[in-house]
Amino acid sequence: MLDRCRSMVALCLRSLSELDPDAGPELKRKDDVVDDDYDRIYQQLIDTQPTGGSVEPIILMVLVIRALERIADHATNVGKRVSYVVTGVRS
């Protein structure tokens, strides 16, 4: 999930710097995969029994995957906005 988010940020920054309207659909595809990763990992964390009676590590991991999922969403939004600025067509 982290590697996917990193590649999405790199792609959206490249799209922005080069004004590449074609990165939008690729970012959307990658975002869908990150969303699936989030759902899968979240379910695994929910099913995890706390170790040592503490739920803190589980809660922290949920916060981490939520932040990564939001980073992917922001990268997708940047790609969509670049596409709109270049083409004038909303996707």
N, C-alpha and C positions, 0 to 999 in steps of 0.2 A: 504494500500500500504506500509506504514511504517513497519507494523508488518511482512508482507511478506518479505520485504527486510532484516529485522533483522534476520528472520529465515534462509534466504538464506546465509547471512554472517556467521551465526553460523554453518550451514551445510557445507559450503565450508571450514571453519577453521577446523572443525572436520575431514572432508575428507583429508585435508592436513596433519593434525597431525597423523592420523591413516593410511594414505596412502590407503584410501578406494576408489577404482575405480568405485564403484556402485553409488556414489552420483551424478555423472554427469547427468544421465537422469532425476533424480528427480529435480536437479537444473534447468535443461532446461524447465521442465514442469512448475515450479514455475516462471521462467523468462517469459514464455509466458503469465501467468496470470498477472504479473506485467506490461508487455507491454500493455495488455488489459486495466488494471487500468489506465495507463498513457493516453491512447487514450481517455478513457471515461472522466477522470477528466479534461484533456486538453480541450475537447469539451465543458464541463460544464463551464470552466473558460472563454473560448472564448465567450460563449453565455451570460455571466454575464455582467450586466450593472454596470459601475463604481459607487461606492458610494461616494458622496461628490465631484464628478467630478475628482477624482484621480484614475488613472489606476495602480499606484504603487503597491497596495496590490495584484492585479491580476498578474502583472509581476513577483512579488516576489514568488507567489505560483507556477507559471509556472517554474521558476528557481528551486524551491524545488522539484517539481515532476520530472523534468528533471534529477536532481542530483540523486534522488532515483532510477530512471530507470537505470542510468549509474552504480550505485552501484550494482544493480541486474545483469547487464551485466558482471561486473567484477567478481562477485561471480561465475557466470556461467563459465566464462573463467578459473577461478582457478580450478573448478571441472573438466573441460575438460582436463586441463593440468595435473592434478593429475592422471586422468584416463590414459592419454597417457604415463606418466612416469612409472606407475605401469604395464600397459599391453603392451605398445609399439604399440598400435593400435589407430589411430586417429578416433575421433567420428564425 
